[in-house]
Amino acid sequence: MRIDRRRVVAGLFAEVTFTALPLLIVFMVLLRYEHGDQIARSPEWSFGAAILFGQALVRFMTGVAHGGRAAHGPVALAVALIIVFGLAPSLLALTLILMDSEATPPQEPAAWLSVLQVVLFMVGAATYFVFGAIGELWPRHESPSPFIAHGEPL
C-alpha cells in the first residue's frame, strides 16, 4: 500500500489550524479593544497546548495499538515524555494564568509564564505533527521501525 505522506501532513495541519482558531478569535477581540499586545497572556495558549499534547498521545497510541508489534520500552518512554514535558506543564501554566485572572483584584500573569505557554503551544503543535504522523502511518508501514527491535517487540 502506498503511503501518501502529503495527505497525512495536510490532515494534521488542518487539525492544528482548528486548534489555533480560538487564538485568532481572542486576538481579533483584543485588537478591537486595542489590547492586541496582550495576546500572549491569554489562557487559550495553554489550553490549546494541552489539547495538542493530549491529541498527540491519542493519535500515537491509536496507531501503535492498530499496528501492533510495538516495543514497550520506547513507546512507554515517548508517552512519558509527552505527559511530563508537555501535557503537565501546559495544564500547570493554564492553572496559574487562570488563578491570576481570577484573583481579587485580577493580576497580570508573569512575563515568563506568558512566554512559556506560547512556547508550549508551538512545541505541542510540533509534537502533534510528529506523533500524529507516526500514529497515522504506523498501521500501514511495513519496514522496520525505531519502536520495533528486529521485527519483535522489545
C-alpha positions as CSV (number, residue, x, y, z in Angstrom):
1,M,0.0,0.0,0.0
2,R,1.4,3.4,-1.0
3,I,1.6,5.9,1.8
4,D,0.6,9.4,0.8
5,R,2.5,11.5,3.4
6,R,1.2,14.7,1.9
7,R,-2.3,13.8,2.8
8,V,-1.3,12.8,6.3
9,V,0.5,16.1,6.8
10,A,-2.3,18.1,5.3
11,G,-4.8,16.4,7.6
12,L,-2.7,17.1,10.7
13,F,-2.1,20.7,9.6
14,A,-5.9,21.1,9.3
15,E,-6.4,19.9,12.8
16,V,-3.7,22.2,14.3
17,T,-5.3,25.1,12.4
18,F,-8.6,24.4,14.2
19,T,-6.8,24.3,17.5
20,A,-5.4,27.8,16.7
21,L,-8.8,29.2,15.7
22,P,-9.8,30.3,19.3
23,L,-6.5,32.2,19.5
24,L,-7.4,34.0,16.3
25,I,-10.8,35.0,17.7
26,V,-9.2,36.2,21.0
27,F,-6.6,38.2,19.0
28,M,-9.4,39.9,17.0
29,V,-11.3,40.8,20.1
30,L,-8.2,42.1,21.8
31,L,-7.4,44.2,18.6
32,R,-11.0,45.5,18.7
33,Y,-10.3,46.9,22.2
34,E,-6.8,48.0,21.3
35,H,-5.2,45.3,23.5
36,G,-3.6,43.2,20.8
37,D,-0.2,43.2,22.6
38,Q,-1.8,41.1,25.4
39,I,-2.4,38.1,23.2
40,A,0.4,36.1,24.9
41,R,-1.3,36.5,28.3
42,S,-4.5,34.7,27.0
43,P,-5.0,31.3,28.7
44,E,-6.1,29.9,25.3
45,W,-2.4,29.2,24.5
46,S,-2.1,26.8,27.4
47,F,-5.5,25.3,26.7
48,G,-4.5,24.7,23.1
49,A,-1.2,23.3,24.1
50,A,-2.8,20.8,26.4
51,I,-5.2,19.7,23.7
52,L,-2.4,19.3,21.2
53,F,-0.3,17.2,23.6
54,G,-3.3,15.1,24.5
55,Q,-4.3,14.5,20.9
56,A,-0.7,13.6,20.0
57,L,-0.9,10.9,22.7
58,V,-4.2,9.7,21.3
59,R,-3.1,9.5,17.7
60,F,0.2,7.9,18.6
61,M,-1.3,5.2,20.9
62,T,-4.1,4.5,18.4
63,G,-1.6,3.9,15.6
64,V,0.5,1.7,17.9
65,A,-2.5,-0.3,19.0
66,H,-3.7,-0.9,15.5
67,G,-0.2,-1.6,14.1
68,G,0.7,-4.0,16.9
69,R,4.2,-5.3,17.5
70,A,5.3,-2.2,19.2
71,A,8.3,-2.3,21.5
72,H,7.1,-1.5,25.0
73,G,10.1,0.5,26.3
74,P,10.3,3.1,23.5
75,V,6.5,3.6,23.4
76,A,6.4,4.0,27.2
77,L,9.2,6.5,27.0
78,A,7.5,8.5,24.3
79,V,4.2,8.6,26.3
80,A,6.0,9.6,29.5
81,L,8.0,12.4,27.8
82,I,4.8,13.8,26.2
83,I,3.0,13.8,29.6
84,V,5.9,15.0,31.8
85,F,7.3,17.7,29.5
86,G,4.2,18.7,27.5
87,L,0.8,17.9,28.9
88,A,1.6,18.5,32.6
89,P,3.4,21.9,32.1
90,S,0.6,23.1,29.8
91,L,-2.0,22.3,32.4
92,L,0.0,23.9,35.1
93,A,0.6,27.1,33.0
94,L,-3.2,27.2,32.3
95,T,-3.9,26.8,36.1
96,L,-1.5,29.6,37.0
97,I,-2.8,32.0,34.4
98,L,-6.4,31.3,35.4
99,M,-5.6,31.8,39.0
100,D,-4.0,35.2,38.2
101,S,-7.1,36.3,36.2
102,E,-9.5,35.2,38.9
103,A,-7.6,36.8,41.8
104,T,-9.1,39.7,43.6
105,P,-8.0,42.1,42.1
106,P,-7.1,40.4,38.9
107,Q,-3.3,40.2,38.3
108,E,-1.3,40.1,35.1
109,P,0.5,36.8,34.6
110,A,4.2,36.9,34.9
111,A,6.0,37.5,31.6
112,W,7.9,34.2,31.8
113,L,4.5,32.4,32.2
114,S,3.1,34.1,29.1
115,V,6.2,33.2,27.1
116,L,6.1,29.7,28.4
117,Q,2.6,29.0,27.3
118,V,3.2,30.3,23.8
119,V,6.3,28.1,23.6
120,L,4.3,25.1,24.9
121,F,1.7,25.7,22.2
122,M,4.4,25.7,19.5
123,V,6.1,22.6,20.9
124,G,2.6,21.0,21.2
125,A,1.9,21.6,17.6
126,A,5.3,20.1,16.6
127,T,4.7,17.1,18.9
128,Y,1.3,16.6,17.3
129,F,2.7,16.7,13.8
130,V,5.5,14.1,14.7
131,F,3.5,11.7,16.9
132,G,0.3,12.2,14.9
133,A,2.2,11.2,11.7
134,I,3.7,8.2,13.4
135,G,0.2,7.2,14.6
136,E,-1.3,7.7,11.1
137,L,1.5,5.9,9.3
138,W,2.2,3.1,11.8
139,P,-0.5,0.6,10.7
140,R,0.5,0.9,7.1
141,H,4.2,1.0,7.5
142,E,5.9,-2.4,6.8
143,S,9.6,-1.5,7.1
144,P,11.4,-1.7,10.5
145,S,10.5,1.0,13.0
146,P,12.6,2.5,15.8
147,F,9.9,1.2,18.1
148,I,10.4,-2.4,17.0
149,A,13.6,-4.5,17.5
150,H,14.4,-7.0,14.8
151,G,10.7,-7.5,13.9
152,E,9.8,-8.3,17.5
153,P,8.7,-6.1,20.4
154,L,11.5,-5.2,22.9
